[in-house]
Amino acid sequence: MRYGVVGILWLCTLISMAELQEAQLPPSFDARRDGGTREVLESIVIPPIPGAPFTAILATEAIKYAADGSTMTAVNERRIARDLQGRVYEERWYLVPKGGNIKSTMNWIQIADPKRRTLYNCSTEKQICDLLVFDPTNALSALRPRKGSSGPLSHGNGNVTWEDLGNRNIAGMDTVGTRQTTVTPPGAWGNDQPLTSMSEYWHSEKLGINLLSIRSSPFFGKQTFTITELTAAEPDPQLFELPAGFKINDQRKNPQISH
């Protein structure tokens, strides 16, 4: 995985929201002041493939490291599913401080249909579903375990090492593990010391998704995504029905004509 630019730039299109979670801002945040950040977090990729249904809970833990050595940890859990047709259902819940008093709440429901090429981003707060054109190309690339070649990066930007971690059973599924370690030399990103980034993936060939992903980098800290409560069976079909009473906002360039 590319670090540096990917580690500090955030996806910004509506379609990319299918892979994003947003952190709740602290009470002291004031959008009218200069500076500050508003962040989103990439999650696991779920390819919209038919014939491999499941329902699961995806637990996220994101740790940031402060300059004084202290840590800040945000967490959430959300339901995900894919049916026999390859339709993908995902809930989005706010990231909240681990062990804190703030309770996570759902802010989005997303339903992707590869046959109809539609993606509904439904805001539970506004009760509006944005209808977009769904392109499954990028998601389908996640069907196979991530693996690359070890060696130097281009333009002298460091070295990357790939390792095979063997097999591991996670949530009742066989997985294959790989680890990618990237070392960025001083000066590549204005850094005065070498920077080490790591990504570890435990991939289920049967489901075509990672059941455990761990990413750590000086750019964003440590992120862990863990699949739990996994059921490899056809999910409740009601999950793929649009929420009752929500307004549909068709944002496709050439929306279909209603009959």
C-alpha positions as CSV (number, residue, x, y, z in Angstrom):
1,M,0.0,0.0,0.0
2,R,1.3,3.5,-0.8
3,Y,2.1,5.5,2.3
4,G,2.9,9.1,2.6
5,V,0.4,10.7,0.1
6,V,-2.2,8.0,0.8
7,G,-1.5,8.3,4.5
8,I,-2.2,12.1,4.6
9,L,-4.7,12.7,1.8
10,W,-8.3,11.7,2.4
11,L,-10.8,10.4,-0.2
12,C,-13.3,13.1,-1.0
13,T,-15.9,11.9,-3.5
14,L,-19.3,10.7,-2.5
15,I,-18.7,7.2,-3.9
16,S,-15.6,6.8,-1.8
17,M,-17.8,7.2,1.3
18,A,-18.4,3.4,1.0
19,E,-15.0,3.0,2.6
20,L,-15.1,5.9,5.1
21,Q,-15.9,6.4,8.7
22,E,-15.9,9.8,10.3
23,A,-14.7,10.7,13.8
24,Q,-16.8,12.9,16.1
25,L,-15.2,16.2,16.7
26,P,-14.2,17.1,20.3
27,P,-16.4,19.8,22.0
28,S,-13.6,22.3,21.8
29,F,-13.4,22.2,18.0
30,D,-14.4,25.5,16.4
31,A,-14.8,25.4,12.6
32,R,-14.5,29.2,12.5
33,R,-10.9,29.2,13.6
34,D,-7.8,28.7,11.4
35,G,-6.1,25.3,11.4
36,G,-7.3,22.0,12.7
37,T,-8.4,18.9,10.7
38,R,-11.5,16.9,10.1
39,E,-10.6,13.3,9.4
40,V,-12.1,10.2,7.8
41,L,-10.8,6.7,8.1
42,E,-10.6,4.1,5.4
43,S,-12.2,0.8,6.4
44,I,-12.1,-2.7,4.8
45,V,-13.1,-3.2,1.2
46,I,-16.1,-5.5,0.5
47,P,-16.1,-6.8,-3.2
48,P,-19.7,-7.0,-4.5
49,I,-19.4,-10.7,-5.6
50,P,-22.3,-13.1,-5.9
51,G,-22.5,-16.5,-4.3
52,A,-20.5,-15.6,-1.1
53,P,-23.1,-14.2,1.4
54,F,-22.3,-13.2,4.9
55,T,-23.3,-11.0,7.8
56,A,-20.8,-9.7,10.4
57,I,-19.8,-7.0,12.8
58,L,-16.8,-4.9,11.9
59,A,-14.9,-3.5,14.9
60,T,-12.6,-0.6,14.3
61,E,-9.9,0.8,16.6
62,A,-7.8,3.8,15.7
63,I,-4.9,4.9,17.8
64,K,-3.1,8.2,17.5
65,Y,0.2,8.9,19.1
66,A,1.0,12.3,20.5
67,A,4.4,13.9,20.6
68,D,4.7,13.4,24.3
69,G,4.1,9.7,24.0
70,S,0.5,9.6,25.1
71,T,-2.2,7.9,22.9
72,M,-5.7,8.7,21.8
73,T,-8.0,5.8,20.9
74,A,-11.3,5.9,19.0
75,V,-13.5,2.9,18.4
76,N,-16.8,1.8,16.8
77,E,-18.7,-1.3,15.7
78,R,-20.9,-1.6,12.7
79,R,-22.9,-4.2,10.8
80,I,-21.9,-5.3,7.3
81,A,-23.4,-7.9,4.9
82,R,-23.4,-9.2,1.4
83,D,-26.2,-11.3,-0.2
84,L,-26.1,-14.1,-2.8
85,Q,-26.6,-11.5,-5.5
86,G,-23.5,-9.6,-4.5
87,R,-25.3,-6.6,-3.0
88,V,-23.4,-5.0,-0.2
89,Y,-24.9,-3.5,3.0
90,E,-22.9,-1.3,5.3
91,E,-23.7,0.8,8.3
92,R,-21.6,3.7,9.3
93,W,-21.2,4.7,13.0
94,Y,-19.3,7.6,14.4
95,L,-15.9,6.8,15.9
96,V,-15.9,7.7,19.6
97,P,-13.3,7.8,22.4
98,K,-12.6,4.4,23.8
99,G,-13.9,4.1,27.3
100,G,-15.4,7.5,27.2
101,N,-18.9,8.8,27.9
102,I,-19.8,9.5,24.2
103,K,-22.0,6.8,22.7
104,S,-21.5,5.9,19.0
105,T,-24.5,6.6,16.8
106,M,-25.3,5.5,13.2
107,N,-24.9,8.3,10.6
108,W,-25.1,6.4,7.3
109,I,-26.6,3.3,5.7
110,Q,-25.1,2.3,2.4
111,I,-26.4,-0.2,-0.1
112,A,-24.5,-1.1,-3.3
113,D,-26.0,-3.2,-6.1
114,P,-23.5,-4.4,-8.8
115,K,-26.1,-5.5,-11.2
116,R,-28.0,-2.3,-11.2
117,R,-24.8,-0.3,-10.7
118,T,-26.4,1.7,-8.0
119,L,-25.1,3.0,-4.6
120,Y,-27.4,4.5,-2.0
121,N,-25.8,6.7,0.6
122,C,-28.5,7.2,3.2
123,S,-28.0,9.8,5.9
124,T,-29.9,8.7,9.1
125,E,-29.6,12.2,10.4
126,K,-31.1,14.0,7.3
127,Q,-33.3,11.0,6.3
128,I,-32.1,11.4,2.7
129,C,-30.7,8.7,0.4
130,D,-28.3,10.0,-2.3
131,L,-28.5,7.7,-5.4
132,L,-25.1,7.4,-7.2
133,V,-23.7,5.3,-10.0
134,F,-21.8,2.4,-8.5
135,D,-18.6,1.3,-10.1
136,P,-17.3,-2.0,-8.5
137,T,-13.9,-2.0,-10.2
138,N,-11.9,-0.8,-7.3
139,A,-13.7,-3.0,-4.8
140,L,-13.2,-6.1,-6.9
141,S,-9.4,-5.7,-6.7
142,A,-9.7,-6.8,-3.0
143,L,-10.8,-10.3,-4.0
144,R,-7.2,-11.6,-3.8
145,P,-4.8,-11.3,-0.9
146,R,-2.5,-8.2,-1.1
147,K,1.0,-9.2,-2.2
148,G,3.8,-7.4,-3.9
149,S,7.5,-7.6,-4.5
150,S,10.1,-6.6,-2.0
151,G,12.7,-4.1,-3.0
152,P,13.5,-0.4,-3.4
153,L,10.7,2.1,-4.2
154,S,10.9,4.5,-7.1
155,H,12.7,7.9,-6.9
156,G,14.6,6.7,-3.8
157,N,11.6,6.9,-1.6
158,G,12.6,3.9,0.5
159,N,12.3,0.2,0.6
160,V,9.3,-2.2,0.9
161,T,9.4,-5.8,2.3
162,W,6.6,-8.4,1.9
163,E,6.3,-11.4,4.2
164,D,4.1,-14.4,4.2
165,L,2.6,-15.0,7.6
166,G,1.0,-18.4,7.0
167,N,-2.5,-19.5,7.8
168,R,-4.8,-18.5,10.7
169,N,-8.4,-19.3,11.6
170,I,-10.4,-16.1,12.3
171,A,-14.2,-16.1,13.2
172,G,-14.3,-19.7,12.0
173,M,-12.8,-19.0,8.6
174,D,-9.4,-20.0,7.2
175,T,-7.3,-16.9,6.3
176,V,-3.9,-16.3,4.7
177,G,-1.7,-13.6,6.2
178,T,0.7,-11.1,4.6
179,R,2.7,-8.2,6.0
180,Q,4.0,-5.2,4.1
181,T,6.7,-3.1,5.8
182,T,7.8,0.2,4.2
183,V,10.8,2.2,5.4
184,T,11.0,5.8,4.2
185,P,14.4,7.5,4.3
186,P,15.1,10.9,5.9
187,G,14.1,13.8,3.8
188,A,11.5,12.0,1.6
189,W,8.6,13.7,3.5
190,G,10.5,16.4,5.4
191,N,11.3,13.8,8.0
192,D,14.6,13.9,9.9
193,Q,14.6,10.2,10.8
194,P,13.6,7.0,8.9
195,L,9.9,6.3,9.0
196,T,8.5,2.8,9.2
197,S,5.0,1.9,8.1
198,M,3.4,-1.6,8.3
199,S,0.2,-3.2,6.9
200,E,-0.9,-6.7,7.9
201,Y,-3.8,-8.5,6.2
202,W,-5.5,-11.8,7.0
203,H,-7.6,-12.6,3.9
204,S,-10.4,-15.1,3.5
205,E,-10.4,-16.6,0.1
206,K,-13.9,-18.0,0.6
207,L,-15.4,-14.6,1.3
208,G,-12.9,-12.4,-0.7
209,I,-12.4,-10.0,2.2
210,N,-9.9,-9.3,5.0
211,L,-11.1,-10.6,8.3
212,L,-8.3,-8.8,10.1
213,S,-6.4,-5.8,8.9
214,I,-3.7,-3.9,10.9
215,R,-2.1,-0.7,9.7
216,S,0.5,1.4,11.5
217,S,2.3,4.5,10.3
218,P,3.8,7.7,11.7
219,F,1.4,9.5,9.4
220,F,-1.8,8.3,11.1
221,G,-1.0,6.0,14.0
222,K,-2.4,2.5,14.2
223,Q,-5.7,1.2,12.8
224,T,-7.1,-2.2,13.4
225,F,-10.2,-3.7,11.7
226,T,-11.6,-7.0,13.0
227,I,-14.5,-9.0,11.7
228,T,-16.6,-10.6,14.5
229,E,-19.9,-12.4,14.8
230,L,-19.5,-13.7,11.3
231,T,-22.2,-15.8,9.7
232,A,-21.6,-17.1,6.2
233,A,-25.2,-17.4,5.2
234,E,-27.8,-15.3,3.3
235,P,-28.5,-12.1,5.3
236,D,-31.9,-10.7,6.2
237,P,-33.3,-9.4,2.8
238,Q,-34.8,-6.4,4.6
239,L,-31.3,-5.0,5.0
240,F,-31.2,-4.2,1.3
241,E,-34.5,-2.3,1.4
242,L,-34.2,1.5,1.6
243,P,-35.2,3.0,5.0
244,A,-38.9,3.8,5.1
245,G,-39.7,7.4,4.7
246,F,-36.3,8.5,3.4
247,K,-36.3,11.0,0.5
248,I,-34.4,9.8,-2.6
249,N,-31.9,12.3,-4.2
250,D,-30.9,11.0,-7.6
251,Q,-27.4,12.3,-8.3
252,R,-26.7,10.3,-11.4
253,K,-25.9,12.2,-14.6
254,N,-28.5,10.3,-16.5
255,P,-31.1,9.1,-14.0
256,Q,-33.5,6.4,-15.2
257,I,-36.9,7.5,-16.3
258,S,-39.7,6.4,-14.0
259,H,-42.5,4.4,-15.6
